Every structure is written in C-alpha cells, then in structure tokens.
Amino acid sequence: MREKQRDKQRRRFDRQFERLGRYLPGVAKLRSPGWIAGRIVVALLLIIGGTLGMLPVLGFWMIPLGLLLLAIDIPALQAPLSAVIIGSRRRLTLLRRKWRG
C-alpha cells in the first residue's frame, strides 16, 4: 500500500516538475541523473538567493524553485511541495478570474 502511495506522489511531483519545465527549459536538464551534485549546488544557491528577495535581481520566487530541485533527491519533500504548487496554482487561477471580472 505504501509503495502505491509513493508512486502516486512521485507521479504527481513529476507532473508538477514537467509543467515547470515548460516555462524554464534549463531546469528540466538539471533533472537528469548525472547532475546530482550540480542540482544540489544550484538548489542551495537559489534558496540562499531567495532569502535576499528584496534585492532587484533576486526574488522570493527562487526559494520554491530551489526546494523543487532539492525535492528531486529528497523524496520526503516531494509530496508537500506538490501540494503547495498545486494549491498556489489554484489560488492564482481564482485571483485571475476575480480580476477579470
């Protein structure tokens, strides 16, 4: 039973990552197995840079992206991150509908 749930969570995470890859094609390349060390370094740099979000180039958007990259190698992060991404996307959709009238 746990294996089924893990597979379901993994597929859900994969779908969210693929969706992000449509907007940021370079991120999809980091997902390949040979990029583990690079992926962890990039993820940590994004998280650290995201904490400096008040600066012009850096932004708070970097934190979720860094966590998403870390979640590739840390399965415990996959389910919560997928839920946050889906919830955020739903809230954005509702806000857009509200703004349009």
ABEGO torsion letter per residue (X at the ends): XAAAAAAAAAAAAAAAAAAAAAABAAAAAAABAAAAAAAAAAAAAAAAAAAAAABAABBAAAAAAAAAAAAAABAAAAAAAAAAAAAAAAAAAAAAAAAAX
